[in-house]
Amino acid sequence: MPTDDLLSKGLDNDIYAAHRRFLAAMESRVPALPLDTKERYFAILSSLVGKLEIEEKQLREVLQEMMAEAAGFIFQELGSSR
């Protein structure tokens, strides 16, 4: 199983690197977002983080719930005039 351990650690590092890139990308975008978009983004992000903090909740369950919740926000954003 050492190969699986190495693969798992490599994927962990890839995920951490992607998280850092995501944070950098959003930190540069957020200041320029319109207020209503910031409000929608914050609502989605807050809900996601709250669900992820519940350790007993499986990632699949979190994703299913977020798909249902985020759909309305996504449609609002796509329908907003810019």
mmCIF file of the N, C-alpha and C atoms, coordinates in Angstrom:
data_MODEL
# 
_entry.id   MODEL 
# 
loop_
_atom_site.group_PDB 
_atom_site.id 
_atom_site.type_symbol 
_atom_site.label_atom_id 
_atom_site.label_alt_id 
_atom_site.label_comp_id 
_atom_site.label_asym_id 
_atom_site.label_entity_id 
_atom_site.label_seq_id 
_atom_site.pdbx_PDB_ins_code 
_atom_site.Cartn_x 
_atom_site.Cartn_y 
_atom_site.Cartn_z 
_atom_site.occupancy 
_atom_site.B_iso_or_equiv 
_atom_site.pdbx_formal_charge 
_atom_site.auth_seq_id 
_atom_site.auth_comp_id 
_atom_site.auth_asym_id 
_atom_site.auth_atom_id 
_atom_site.pdbx_PDB_model_num 
ATOM 1   N N  . MET A 1 1  ? 0.791   -1.219 0.000   1.00 0.00 ? 1  MET A N  1 
ATOM 2   C CA . MET A 1 1  ? 0.000   0.000  0.000   1.00 0.00 ? 1  MET A CA 1 
ATOM 3   C C  . MET A 1 1  ? 0.833   1.285  0.000   1.00 0.00 ? 1  MET A C  1 
ATOM 4   N N  . PRO A 1 2  ? 2.154   1.233  0.047   1.00 0.00 ? 2  PRO A N  1 
ATOM 5   C CA . PRO A 1 2  ? 2.925   2.489  0.021   1.00 0.00 ? 2  PRO A CA 1 
ATOM 6   C C  . PRO A 1 2  ? 2.658   3.316  -1.231  1.00 0.00 ? 2  PRO A C  1 
ATOM 7   N N  . THR A 1 3  ? 2.381   2.674  -2.359  1.00 0.00 ? 3  THR A N  1 
ATOM 8   C CA . THR A 1 3  ? 2.091   3.413  -3.585  1.00 0.00 ? 3  THR A CA 1 
ATOM 9   C C  . THR A 1 3  ? 0.795   4.198  -3.431  1.00 0.00 ? 3  THR A C  1 
ATOM 10  N N  . ASP A 1 4  ? -0.217  3.589  -2.821  1.00 0.00 ? 4  ASP A N  1 
ATOM 11  C CA . ASP A 1 4  ? -1.482  4.292  -2.575  1.00 0.00 ? 4  ASP A CA 1 
ATOM 12  C C  . ASP A 1 4  ? -1.275  5.475  -1.638  1.00 0.00 ? 4  ASP A C  1 
ATOM 13  N N  . ASP A 1 5  ? -0.425  5.299  -0.625  1.00 0.00 ? 5  ASP A N  1 
ATOM 14  C CA . ASP A 1 5  ? -0.138  6.391  0.309   1.00 0.00 ? 5  ASP A CA 1 
ATOM 15  C C  . ASP A 1 5  ? 0.531   7.550  -0.420  1.00 0.00 ? 5  ASP A C  1 
ATOM 16  N N  . LEU A 1 6  ? 1.486   7.238  -1.296  1.00 0.00 ? 6  LEU A N  1 
ATOM 17  C CA . LEU A 1 6  ? 2.167   8.288  -2.051  1.00 0.00 ? 6  LEU A CA 1 
ATOM 18  C C  . LEU A 1 6  ? 1.204   8.995  -2.991  1.00 0.00 ? 6  LEU A C  1 
ATOM 19  N N  . LEU A 1 7  ? 0.349   8.233  -3.644  1.00 0.00 ? 7  LEU A N  1 
ATOM 20  C CA . LEU A 1 7  ? -0.645  8.816  -4.540  1.00 0.00 ? 7  LEU A CA 1 
ATOM 21  C C  . LEU A 1 7  ? -1.599  9.714  -3.759  1.00 0.00 ? 7  LEU A C  1 
ATOM 22  N N  . SER A 1 8  ? -2.045  9.237  -2.614  1.00 0.00 ? 8  SER A N  1 
ATOM 23  C CA . SER A 1 8  ? -2.966  10.016 -1.787  1.00 0.00 ? 8  SER A CA 1 
ATOM 24  C C  . SER A 1 8  ? -2.312  11.322 -1.338  1.00 0.00 ? 8  SER A C  1 
ATOM 25  N N  . LYS A 1 9  ? -1.073  11.254 -0.891  1.00 0.00 ? 9  LYS A N  1 
ATOM 26  C CA . LYS A 1 9  ? -0.372  12.469 -0.453  1.00 0.00 ? 9  LYS A CA 1 
ATOM 27  C C  . LYS A 1 9  ? -0.142  13.416 -1.621  1.00 0.00 ? 9  LYS A C  1 
ATOM 28  N N  . GLY A 1 10 ? 0.157   12.872 -2.788  1.00 0.00 ? 10 GLY A N  1 
ATOM 29  C CA . GLY A 1 10 ? 0.329   13.706 -3.972  1.00 0.00 ? 10 GLY A CA 1 
ATOM 30  C C  . GLY A 1 10 ? -0.964  14.420 -4.332  1.00 0.00 ? 10 GLY A C  1 
ATOM 31  N N  . LEU A 1 11 ? -2.080  13.693 -4.263  1.00 0.00 ? 11 LEU A N  1 
ATOM 32  C CA . LEU A 1 11 ? -3.379  14.313 -4.545  1.00 0.00 ? 11 LEU A CA 1 
ATOM 33  C C  . LEU A 1 11 ? -3.737  15.352 -3.492  1.00 0.00 ? 11 LEU A C  1 
ATOM 34  N N  . ASP A 1 12 ? -3.412  15.057 -2.233  1.00 0.00 ? 12 ASP A N  1 
ATOM 35  C CA . ASP A 1 12 ? -3.633  16.055 -1.174  1.00 0.00 ? 12 ASP A CA 1 
ATOM 36  C C  . ASP A 1 12 ? -2.910  17.350 -1.523  1.00 0.00 ? 12 ASP A C  1 
ATOM 37  N N  . ASN A 1 13 ? -1.657  17.240 -1.901  1.00 0.00 ? 13 ASN A N  1 
ATOM 38  C CA . ASN A 1 13 ? -0.871  18.423 -2.243  1.00 0.00 ? 13 ASN A CA 1 
ATOM 39  C C  . ASN A 1 13 ? -1.439  19.153 -3.456  1.00 0.00 ? 13 ASN A C  1 
ATOM 40  N N  . ASP A 1 14 ? -1.917  18.399 -4.450  1.00 0.00 ? 14 ASP A N  1 
ATOM 41  C CA . ASP A 1 14 ? -2.549  19.019 -5.620  1.00 0.00 ? 14 ASP A CA 1 
ATOM 42  C C  . ASP A 1 14 ? -3.806  19.784 -5.222  1.00 0.00 ? 14 ASP A C  1 
ATOM 43  N N  . ILE A 1 15 ? -4.584  19.208 -4.326  1.00 0.00 ? 15 ILE A N  1 
ATOM 44  C CA . ILE A 1 15 ? -5.807  19.858 -3.858  1.00 0.00 ? 15 ILE A CA 1 
ATOM 45  C C  . ILE A 1 15 ? -5.465  21.135 -3.096  1.00 0.00 ? 15 ILE A C  1 
ATOM 46  N N  . TYR A 1 16 ? -4.468  21.065 -2.215  1.00 0.00 ? 16 TYR A N  1 
ATOM 47  C CA . TYR A 1 16 ? -4.067  22.256 -1.465  1.00 0.00 ? 16 TYR A CA 1 
ATOM 48  C C  . TYR A 1 16 ? -3.588  23.358 -2.408  1.00 0.00 ? 16 TYR A C  1 
ATOM 49  N N  . ALA A 1 17 ? -2.839  22.980 -3.419  1.00 0.00 ? 17 ALA A N  1 
ATOM 50  C CA . ALA A 1 17 ? -2.354  23.965 -4.398  1.00 0.00 ? 17 ALA A CA 1 
ATOM 51  C C  . ALA A 1 17 ? -3.523  24.589 -5.157  1.00 0.00 ? 17 ALA A C  1 
ATOM 52  N N  . ALA A 1 18 ? -4.511  23.791 -5.528  1.00 0.00 ? 18 ALA A N  1 
ATOM 53  C CA . ALA A 1 18 ? -5.692  24.315 -6.222  1.00 0.00 ? 18 ALA A CA 1 
ATOM 54  C C  . ALA A 1 18 ? -6.475  25.255 -5.314  1.00 0.00 ? 18 ALA A C  1 
ATOM 55  N N  . HIS A 1 19 ? -6.567  24.926 -4.027  1.00 0.00 ? 19 HIS A N  1 
ATOM 56  C CA . HIS A 1 19 ? -7.241  25.811 -3.066  1.00 0.00 ? 19 HIS A CA 1 
ATOM 57  C C  . HIS A 1 19 ? -6.538  27.156 -2.984  1.00 0.00 ? 19 HIS A C  1 
ATOM 58  N N  . ARG A 1 20 ? -5.209  27.130 -2.945  1.00 0.00 ? 20 ARG A N  1 
ATOM 59  C CA . ARG A 1 20 ? -4.454  28.390 -2.886  1.00 0.00 ? 20 ARG A CA 1 
ATOM 60  C C  . ARG A 1 20 ? -4.679  29.220 -4.151  1.00 0.00 ? 20 ARG A C  1 
ATOM 61  N N  . ARG A 1 21 ? -4.705  28.566 -5.310  1.00 0.00 ? 21 ARG A N  1 
ATOM 62  C CA . ARG A 1 21 ? -4.967  29.272 -6.567  1.00 0.00 ? 21 ARG A CA 1 
ATOM 63  C C  . ARG A 1 21 ? -6.370  29.863 -6.568  1.00 0.00 ? 21 ARG A C  1 
ATOM 64  N N  . PHE A 1 22 ? -7.345  29.101 -6.068  1.00 0.00 ? 22 PHE A N  1 
ATOM 65  C CA . PHE A 1 22 ? -8.726  29.578 -5.988  1.00 0.00 ? 22 PHE A CA 1 
ATOM 66  C C  . PHE A 1 22 ? -8.801  30.829 -5.118  1.00 0.00 ? 22 PHE A C  1 
ATOM 67  N N  . LEU A 1 23 ? -8.168  30.785 -3.939  1.00 0.00 ? 23 LEU A N  1 
ATOM 68  C CA . LEU A 1 23 ? -8.189  31.937 -3.044  1.00 0.00 ? 23 LEU A CA 1 
ATOM 69  C C  . LEU A 1 23 ? -7.563  33.158 -3.705  1.00 0.00 ? 23 LEU A C  1 
ATOM 70  N N  . ALA A 1 24 ? -6.437  32.969 -4.349  1.00 0.00 ? 24 ALA A N  1 
ATOM 71  C CA . ALA A 1 24 ? -5.777  34.096 -5.022  1.00 0.00 ? 24 ALA A CA 1 
ATOM 72  C C  . ALA A 1 24 ? -6.663  34.663 -6.124  1.00 0.00 ? 24 ALA A C  1 
ATOM 73  N N  . ALA A 1 25 ? -7.297  33.795 -6.887  1.00 0.00 ? 25 ALA A N  1 
ATOM 74  C CA . ALA A 1 25 ? -8.162  34.253 -7.979  1.00 0.00 ? 25 ALA A CA 1 
ATOM 75  C C  . ALA A 1 25 ? -9.358  35.021 -7.435  1.00 0.00 ? 25 ALA A C  1 
ATOM 76  N N  . MET A 1 26 ? -9.993  34.509 -6.387  1.00 0.00 ? 26 MET A N  1 
ATOM 77  C CA . MET A 1 26 ? -11.172 35.182 -5.838  1.00 0.00 ? 26 MET A CA 1 
ATOM 78  C C  . MET A 1 26 ? -10.797 36.470 -5.118  1.00 0.00 ? 26 MET A C  1 
ATOM 79  N N  . GLU A 1 27 ? -9.663  36.485 -4.445  1.00 0.00 ? 27 GLU A N  1 
ATOM 80  C CA . GLU A 1 27 ? -9.252  37.713 -3.761  1.00 0.00 ? 27 GLU A CA 1 
ATOM 81  C C  . GLU A 1 27 ? -9.014  38.844 -4.750  1.00 0.00 ? 27 GLU A C  1 
ATOM 82  N N  . SER A 1 28 ? -8.602  38.513 -5.957  1.00 0.00 ? 28 SER A N  1 
ATOM 83  C CA . SER A 1 28 ? -8.408  39.570 -6.955  1.00 0.00 ? 28 SER A CA 1 
ATOM 84  C C  . SER A 1 28 ? -9.729  39.975 -7.616  1.00 0.00 ? 28 SER A C  1 
ATOM 85  N N  . ARG A 1 29 ? -10.718 39.098 -7.626  1.00 0.00 ? 29 ARG A N  1 
ATOM 86  C CA . ARG A 1 29 ? -12.003 39.392 -8.276  1.00 0.00 ? 29 ARG A CA 1 
ATOM 87  C C  . ARG A 1 29 ? -13.016 40.065 -7.363  1.00 0.00 ? 29 ARG A C  1 
ATOM 88  N N  . VAL A 1 30 ? -13.044 39.683 -6.098  1.00 0.00 ? 30 VAL A N  1 
ATOM 89  C CA . VAL A 1 30 ? -14.097 40.129 -5.182  1.00 0.00 ? 30 VAL A CA 1 
ATOM 90  C C  . VAL A 1 30 ? -14.235 41.652 -5.114  1.00 0.00 ? 30 VAL A C  1 
ATOM 91  N N  . PRO A 1 31 ? -13.162 42.405 -5.006  1.00 0.00 ? 31 PRO A N  1 
ATOM 92  C CA . PRO A 1 31 ? -13.344 43.858 -4.900  1.00 0.00 ? 31 PRO A CA 1 
ATOM 93  C C  . PRO A 1 31 ? -14.120 44.477 -6.065  1.00 0.00 ? 31 PRO A C  1 
ATOM 94  N N  . ALA A 1 32 ? -14.025 43.904 -7.249  1.00 0.00 ? 32 ALA A N  1 
ATOM 95  C CA . ALA A 1 32 ? -14.683 44.482 -8.422  1.00 0.00 ? 32 ALA A CA 1 
ATOM 96  C C  . ALA A 1 32 ? -16.106 43.956 -8.640  1.00 0.00 ? 32 ALA A C  1 
ATOM 97  N N  . LEU A 1 33 ? -16.533 43.004 -7.837  1.00 0.00 ? 33 LEU A N  1 
ATOM 98  C CA . LEU A 1 33 ? -17.878 42.442 -8.030  1.00 0.00 ? 33 LEU A CA 1 
ATOM 99  C C  . LEU A 1 33 ? -18.943 43.441 -7.614  1.00 0.00 ? 33 LEU A C  1 
ATOM 100 N N  . PRO A 1 34 ? -20.052 43.467 -8.345  1.00 0.00 ? 34 PRO A N  1 
ATOM 101 C CA . PRO A 1 34 ? -21.185 44.297 -7.912  1.00 0.00 ? 34 PRO A CA 1 
ATOM 102 C C  . PRO A 1 34 ? -21.722 43.788 -6.562  1.00 0.00 ? 34 PRO A C  1 
ATOM 103 N N  . LEU A 1 35 ? -22.313 44.683 -5.797  1.00 0.00 ? 35 LEU A N  1 
ATOM 104 C CA . LEU A 1 35 ? -22.794 44.340 -4.457  1.00 0.00 ? 35 LEU A CA 1 
ATOM 105 C C  . LEU A 1 35 ? -23.742 43.146 -4.470  1.00 0.00 ? 35 LEU A C  1 
ATOM 106 N N  . ASP A 1 36 ? -24.683 43.105 -5.416  1.00 0.00 ? 36 ASP A N  1 
ATOM 107 C CA . ASP A 1 36 ? -25.636 41.989 -5.426  1.00 0.00 ? 36 ASP A CA 1 
ATOM 108 C C  . ASP A 1 36 ? -24.940 40.662 -5.708  1.00 0.00 ? 36 ASP A C  1 
ATOM 109 N N  . THR A 1 37 ? -23.912 40.677 -6.523  1.00 0.00 ? 37 THR A N  1 
ATOM 110 C CA . THR A 1 37 ? -23.148 39.458 -6.800  1.00 0.00 ? 37 THR A CA 1 
ATOM 111 C C  . THR A 1 37 ? -22.369 39.043 -5.563  1.00 0.00 ? 37 THR A C  1 
ATOM 112 N N  . LYS A 1 38 ? -21.791 40.017 -4.861  1.00 0.00 ? 38 LYS A N  1 
ATOM 113 C CA . LYS A 1 38 ? -21.081 39.701 -3.616  1.00 0.00 ? 38 LYS A CA 1 
ATOM 114 C C  . LYS A 1 38 ? -22.021 39.046 -2.613  1.00 0.00 ? 38 LYS A C  1 
ATOM 115 N N  . GLU A 1 39 ? -23.245 39.575 -2.520  1.00 0.00 ? 39 GLU A N  1 
ATOM 116 C CA . GLU A 1 39 ? -24.214 39.007 -1.579  1.00 0.00 ? 39 GLU A CA 1 
ATOM 117 C C  . GLU A 1 39 ? -24.553 37.568 -1.941  1.00 0.00 ? 39 GLU A C  1 
ATOM 118 N N  . ARG A 1 40 ? -24.783 37.302 -3.221  1.00 0.00 ? 40 ARG A N  1 
ATOM 119 C CA . ARG A 1 40 ? -25.098 35.930 -3.645  1.00 0.00 ? 40 ARG A CA 1 
ATOM 120 C C  . ARG A 1 40 ? -23.914 34.996 -3.426  1.00 0.00 ? 40 ARG A C  1 
ATOM 121 N N  . TYR A 1 41 ? -22.729 35.454 -3.780  1.00 0.00 ? 41 TYR A N  1 
ATOM 122 C CA . TYR A 1 41 ? -21.536 34.633 -3.595  1.00 0.00 ? 41 TYR A CA 1 
ATOM 123 C C  . TYR A 1 41 ? -21.322 34.324 -2.120  1.00 0.00 ? 41 TYR A C  1 
ATOM 124 N N  . PHE A 1 42 ? -21.476 35.322 -1.260  1.00 0.00 ? 42 PHE A N  1 
ATOM 125 C CA . PHE A 1 42 ? -21.297 35.104 0.169   1.00 0.00 ? 42 PHE A CA 1 
ATOM 126 C C  . PHE A 1 42 ? -22.317 34.107 0.707   1.00 0.00 ? 42 PHE A C  1 
ATOM 127 N N  . ALA A 1 43 ? -23.555 34.193 0.252   1.00 0.00 ? 43 ALA A N  1 
ATOM 128 C CA . ALA A 1 43 ? -24.589 33.262 0.706   1.00 0.00 ? 43 ALA A CA 1 
ATOM 129 C C  . ALA A 1 43 ? -24.227 31.825 0.337   1.00 0.00 ? 43 ALA A C  1 
ATOM 130 N N  . ILE A 1 44 ? -23.781 31.631 -0.889  1.00 0.00 ? 44 ILE A N  1 
ATOM 131 C CA . ILE A 1 44 ? -23.405 30.281 -1.333  1.00 0.00 ? 44 ILE A CA 1 
ATOM 132 C C  . ILE A 1 44 ? -22.183 29.790 -0.570  1.00 0.00 ? 44 ILE A C  1 
ATOM 133 N N  . LEU A 1 45 ? -21.171 30.631 -0.478  1.00 0.00 ? 45 LEU A N  1 
ATOM 134 C CA . LEU A 1 45 ? -19.928 30.248 0.189   1.00 0.00 ? 45 LEU A CA 1 
ATOM 135 C C  . LEU A 1 45 ? -20.159 29.936 1.663   1.00 0.00 ? 45 LEU A C  1 
ATOM 136 N N  . SER A 1 46 ? -20.945 30.764 2.337   1.00 0.00 ? 46 SER A N  1 
ATOM 137 C CA . SER A 1 46 ? -21.236 30.537 3.757   1.00 0.00 ? 46 SER A CA 1 
ATOM 138 C C  . SER A 1 46 ? -21.953 29.216 3.973   1.00 0.00 ? 46 SER A C  1 
ATOM 139 N N  . SER A 1 47 ? -22.914 28.933 3.114   1.00 0.00 ? 47 SER A N  1 
ATOM 140 C CA . SER A 1 47 ? -23.643 27.677 3.221   1.00 0.00 ? 47 SER A CA 1 
ATOM 141 C C  . SER A 1 47 ? -22.716 26.478 2.994   1.00 0.00 ? 47 SER A C  1 
ATOM 142 N N  . LEU A 1 48 ? -21.873 26.570 1.986   1.00 0.00 ? 48 LEU A N  1 
ATOM 143 C CA . LEU A 1 48 ? -20.937 25.483 1.697   1.00 0.00 ? 48 LEU A CA 1 
ATOM 144 C C  . LEU A 1 48 ? -20.000 25.231 2.866   1.00 0.00 ? 48 LEU A C  1 
ATOM 145 N N  . VAL A 1 49 ? -19.419 26.285 3.397   1.00 0.00 ? 49 VAL A N  1 
ATOM 146 C CA . VAL A 1 49 ? -18.483 26.127 4.508   1.00 0.00 ? 49 VAL A CA 1 
ATOM 147 C C  . VAL A 1 49 ? -19.188 25.531 5.725   1.00 0.00 ? 49 VAL A C  1 
ATOM 148 N N  . GLY A 1 50 ? -20.386 26.009 6.014   1.00 0.00 ? 50 GLY A N  1 
ATOM 149 C CA . GLY A 1 50 ? -21.141 25.461 7.139   1.00 0.00 ? 50 GLY A CA 1 
ATOM 150 C C  . GLY A 1 50 ? -21.388 23.976 6.998   1.00 0.00 ? 50 GLY A C  1 
ATOM 151 N N  . LYS A 1 51 ? -21.726 23.545 5.800   1.00 0.00 ? 51 LYS A N  1 
ATOM 152 C CA . LYS A 1 51 ? -21.966 22.120 5.563   1.00 0.00 ? 51 LYS A CA 1 
ATOM 153 C C  . LYS A 1 51 ? -20.668 21.318 5.668   1.00 0.00 ? 51 LYS A C  1 
ATOM 154 N N  . LEU A 1 52 ? -19.581 21.860 5.140   1.00 0.00 ? 52 LEU A N  1 
ATOM 155 C CA . LEU A 1 52 ? -18.297 21.154 5.192   1.00 0.00 ? 52 LEU A CA 1 
ATOM 156 C C  . LEU A 1 52 ? -17.766 21.035 6.620   1.00 0.00 ? 52 LEU A C  1 
ATOM 157 N N  . GLU A 1 53 ? -18.160 21.956 7.483   1.00 0.00 ? 53 GLU A N  1 
ATOM 158 C CA . GLU A 1 53 ? -17.706 21.910 8.876   1.00 0.00 ? 53 GLU A CA 1 
ATOM 159 C C  . GLU A 1 53 ? -18.379 20.796 9.666   1.00 0.00 ? 53 GLU A C  1 
ATOM 160 N N  . ILE A 1 54 ? -19.455 20.238 9.153   1.00 0.00 ? 54 ILE A N  1 
ATOM 161 C CA . ILE A 1 54 ? -20.133 19.121 9.815   1.00 0.00 ? 54 ILE A CA 1 
ATOM 162 C C  . ILE A 1 54 ? -19.404 17.848 9.390   1.00 0.00 ? 54 ILE A C  1 
ATOM 163 N N  . GLU A 1 55 ? -18.502 17.376 10.234  1.00 0.00 ? 55 GLU A N  1 
ATOM 164 C CA . GLU A 1 55 ? -17.617 16.274 9.865   1.00 0.00 ? 55 GLU A CA 1 
ATOM 165 C C  . GLU A 1 55 ? -18.362 14.984 9.547   1.00 0.00 ? 55 GLU A C  1 
ATOM 166 N N  . GLU A 1 56 ? -19.525 14.794 10.151  1.00 0.00 ? 56 GLU A N  1 
ATOM 167 C CA . GLU A 1 56 ? -20.280 13.569 9.906   1.00 0.00 ? 56 GLU A CA 1 
ATOM 168 C C  . GLU A 1 56 ? -20.902 13.543 8.513   1.00 0.00 ? 56 GLU A C  1 
ATOM 169 N N  . LYS A 1 57 ? -21.015 14.710 7.896   1.00 0.00 ? 57 LYS A N  1 
ATOM 170 C CA . LYS A 1 57 ? -21.669 14.821 6.596   1.00 0.00 ? 57 LYS A CA 1 
ATOM 171 C C  . LYS A 1 57 ? -20.695 14.403 5.494   1.00 0.00 ? 57 LYS A C  1 
ATOM 172 N N  . GLN A 1 58 ? -21.123 13.459 4.668   1.00 0.00 ? 58 GLN A N  1 
ATOM 173 C CA . GLN A 1 58 ? -20.299 13.001 3.557   1.00 0.00 ? 58 GLN A CA 1 
ATOM 174 C C  . GLN A 1 58 ? -20.223 14.080 2.481   1.00 0.00 ? 58 GLN A C  1 
ATOM 175 N N  . LEU A 1 59 ? -19.103 14.133 1.776   1.00 0.00 ? 59 LEU A N  1 
ATOM 176 C CA . LEU A 1 59 ? -18.920 15.127 0.728   1.00 0.00 ? 59 LEU A CA 1 
ATOM 177 C C  . LEU A 1 59 ? -20.020 15.010 -0.327  1.00 0.00 ? 59 LEU A C  1 
ATOM 178 N N  . ARG A 1 60 ? -20.415 13.806 -0.646  1.00 0.00 ? 60 ARG A N  1 
ATOM 179 C CA . ARG A 1 60 ? -21.489 13.593 -1.627  1.00 0.00 ? 60 ARG A CA 1 
ATOM 180 C C  . ARG A 1 60 ? -22.778 14.286 -1.176  1.00 0.00 ? 60 ARG A C  1 
ATOM 181 N N  . GLU A 1 61 ? -23.100 14.152 0.100   1.00 0.00 ? 61 GLU A N  1 
ATOM 182 C CA . GLU A 1 61 ? -24.301 14.778 0.655   1.00 0.00 ? 61 GLU A CA 1 
ATOM 183 C C  . GLU A 1 61 ? -24.189 16.306 0.586   1.00 0.00 ? 61 GLU A C  1 
ATOM 184 N N  . VAL A 1 62 ? -23.019 16.822 0.919   1.00 0.00 ? 62 VAL A N  1 
ATOM 185 C CA . VAL A 1 62 ? -22.788 18.269 0.846   1.00 0.00 ? 62 VAL A CA 1 
ATOM 186 C C  . VAL A 1 62 ? -23.004 18.752 -0.582  1.00 0.00 ? 62 VAL A C  1 
ATOM 187 N N  . LEU A 1 63 ? -22.429 18.038 -1.538  1.00 0.00 ? 63 LEU A N  1 
ATOM 188 C CA . LEU A 1 63 ? -22.556 18.439 -2.939  1.00 0.00 ? 63 LEU A CA 1 
ATOM 189 C C  . LEU A 1 63 ? -24.006 18.387 -3.417  1.00 0.00 ? 63 LEU A C  1 
ATOM 190 N N  . GLN A 1 64 ? -24.733 17.353 -3.024  1.00 0.00 ? 64 GLN A N  1 
ATOM 191 C CA . GLN A 1 64 ? -26.148 17.261 -3.416  1.00 0.00 ? 64 GLN A CA 1 
ATOM 192 C C  . GLN A 1 64 ? -26.940 18.441 -2.859  1.00 0.00 ? 64 GLN A C  1 
ATOM 193 N N  . GLU A 1 65 ? -26.723 18.764 -1.612  1.00 0.00 ? 65 GLU A N  1 
ATOM 194 C CA . GLU A 1 65 ? -27.439 19.883 -1.000  1.00 0.00 ? 65 GLU A CA 1 
ATOM 195 C C  . GLU A 1 65 ? -27.049 21.207 -1.659  1.00 0.00 ? 65 GLU A C  1 
ATOM 196 N N  . MET A 1 66 ? -25.770 21.363 -1.952  1.00 0.00 ? 66 MET A N  1 
ATOM 197 C CA . MET A 1 66 ? -25.301 22.615 -2.550  1.00 0.00 ? 66 MET A CA 1 
ATOM 198 C C  . MET A 1 66 ? -25.824 22.793 -3.969  1.00 0.00 ? 66 MET A C  1 
ATOM 199 N N  . MET A 1 67 ? -25.942 21.724 -4.705  1.00 0.00 ? 67 MET A N  1 
ATOM 200 C CA . MET A 1 67 ? -26.490 21.828 -6.066  1.00 0.00 ? 67 MET A CA 1 
ATOM 201 C C  . MET A 1 67 ? -27.905 22.387 -6.001  1.00 0.00 ? 67 MET A C  1 
ATOM 202 N N  . ALA A 1 68 ? -28.691 21.872 -5.084  1.00 0.00 ? 68 ALA A N  1 
ATOM 203 C CA . ALA A 1 68 ? -30.077 22.336 -4.953  1.00 0.00 ? 68 ALA A CA 1 
ATOM 204 C C  . ALA A 1 68 ? -30.126 23.799 -4.495  1.00 0.00 ? 68 ALA A C  1 
ATOM 205 N N  . GLU A 1 69 ? -29.303 24.158 -3.526  1.00 0.00 ? 69 GLU A N  1 
ATOM 206 C CA . GLU A 1 69 ? -29.309 25.523 -3.000  1.00 0.00 ? 69 GLU A CA 1 
ATOM 207 C C  . GLU A 1 69 ? -28.730 26.528 -3.987  1.00 0.00 ? 69 GLU A C  1 
ATOM 208 N N  . ALA A 1 70 ? -27.670 26.153 -4.645  1.00 0.00 ? 70 ALA A N  1 
ATOM 209 C CA . ALA A 1 70 ? -26.958 27.094 -5.503  1.00 0.00 ? 70 ALA A CA 1 
ATOM 210 C C  . ALA A 1 70 ? -27.685 27.364 -6.817  1.00 0.00 ? 70 ALA A C  1 
ATOM 211 N N  . ALA A 1 71 ? -28.551 26.471 -7.230  1.00 0.00 ? 71 ALA A N  1 
ATOM 212 C CA . ALA A 1 71 ? -29.228 26.624 -8.526  1.00 0.00 ? 71 ALA A CA 1 
ATOM 213 C C  . ALA A 1 71 ? -29.929 27.977 -8.626  1.00 0.00 ? 71 ALA A C  1 
ATOM 214 N N  . GLY A 1 72 ? -30.657 28.358 -7.603  1.00 0.00 ? 72 GLY A N  1 
ATOM 215 C CA . GLY A 1 72 ? -31.363 29.634 -7.625  1.00 0.00 ? 72 GLY A CA 1 
ATOM 216 C C  . GLY A 1 72 ? -30.413 30.817 -7.733  1.00 0.00 ? 72 GLY A C  1 
ATOM 217 N N  . PHE A 1 73 ? -29.328 30.761 -6.978  1.00 0.00 ? 73 PHE A N  1 
ATOM 218 C CA . PHE A 1 73 ? -28.337 31.836 -7.032  1.00 0.00 ? 73 PHE A CA 1 
ATOM 219 C C  . PHE A 1 73 ? -27.670 31.906 -8.408  1.00 0.00 ? 73 PHE A C  1 
ATOM 220 N N  . ILE A 1 74 ? -27.388 30.756 -8.970  1.00 0.00 ? 74 ILE A N  1 
ATOM 221 C CA . ILE A 1 74 ? -26.752 30.718 -10.291 1.00 0.00 ? 74 ILE A CA 1 
ATOM 222 C C  . ILE A 1 74 ? -27.659 31.342 -11.342 1.00 0.00 ? 74 ILE A C  1 
ATOM 223 N N  . PHE A 1 75 ? -28.934 30.979 -11.311 1.00 0.00 ? 75 PHE A N  1 
ATOM 224 C CA . PHE A 1 75 ? -29.883 31.549 -12.269 1.00 0.00 ? 75 PHE A CA 1 
ATOM 225 C C  . PHE A 1 75 ? -30.025 33.063 -12.080 1.00 0.00 ? 75 PHE A C  1 
ATOM 226 N N  . GLN A 1 76 ? -30.003 33.513 -10.822 1.00 0.00 ? 76 GLN A N  1 
ATOM 227 C CA . GLN A 1 76 ? -30.059 34.951 -10.564 1.00 0.00 ? 76 GLN A CA 1 
ATOM 228 C C  . GLN A 1 76 ? -28.855 35.648 -11.196 1.00 0.00 ? 76 GLN A C  1 
ATOM 229 N N  . GLU A 1 77 ? -27.685 35.066 -11.004 1.00 0.00 ? 77 GLU A N  1 
ATOM 230 C CA . GLU A 1 77 ? -26.463 35.680 -11.528 1.00 0.00 ? 77 GLU A CA 1 
ATOM 231 C C  . GLU A 1 77 ? -26.471 35.666 -13.044 1.00 0.00 ? 77 GLU A C  1 
ATOM 232 N N  . LEU A 1 78 ? -26.887 34.573 -13.635 1.00 0.00 ? 78 LEU A N  1 
ATOM 233 C CA . LEU A 1 78 ? -26.927 34.496 -15.094 1.00 0.00 ? 78 LEU A CA 1 
ATOM 234 C C  . LEU A 1 78 ? -27.968 35.447 -15.688 1.00 0.00 ? 78 LEU A C  1 
ATOM 235 N N  . GLY A 1 79 ? -29.031 35.692 -14.940 1.00 0.00 ? 79 GLY A N  1 
ATOM 236 C CA . GLY A 1 79 ? -30.086 36.557 -15.425 1.00 0.00 ? 79 GLY A CA 1 
ATOM 237 C C  . GLY A 1 79 ? -29.883 38.030 -15.126 1.00 0.00 ? 79 GLY A C  1 
ATOM 238 N N  . SER A 1 80 ? -28.897 38.334 -14.283 1.00 0.00 ? 80 SER A N  1 
ATOM 239 C CA . SER A 1 80 ? -28.680 39.748 -13.938 1.00 0.00 ? 80 SER A CA 1 
ATOM 240 C C  . SER A 1 80 ? -28.074 40.480 -15.121 1.00 0.00 ? 80 SER A C  1 
ATOM 241 N N  . SER A 1 81 ? -28.474 41.732 -15.255 1.00 0.00 ? 81 SER A N  1 
ATOM 242 C CA . SER A 1 81 ? -27.951 42.522 -16.377 1.00 0.00 ? 81 SER A CA 1 
ATOM 243 C C  . SER A 1 81 ? -26.665 43.207 -15.964 1.00 0.00 ? 81 SER A C  1 
ATOM 244 N N  . ARG A 1 82 ? -25.705 43.129 -16.813 1.00 0.00 ? 82 ARG A N  1 
ATOM 245 C CA . ARG A 1 82 ? -24.380 43.756 -16.575 1.00 0.00 ? 82 ARG A CA 1 
ATOM 246 C C  . ARG A 1 82 ? -23.999 44.503 -17.815 1.00 0.00 ? 82 ARG A C  1 
# 
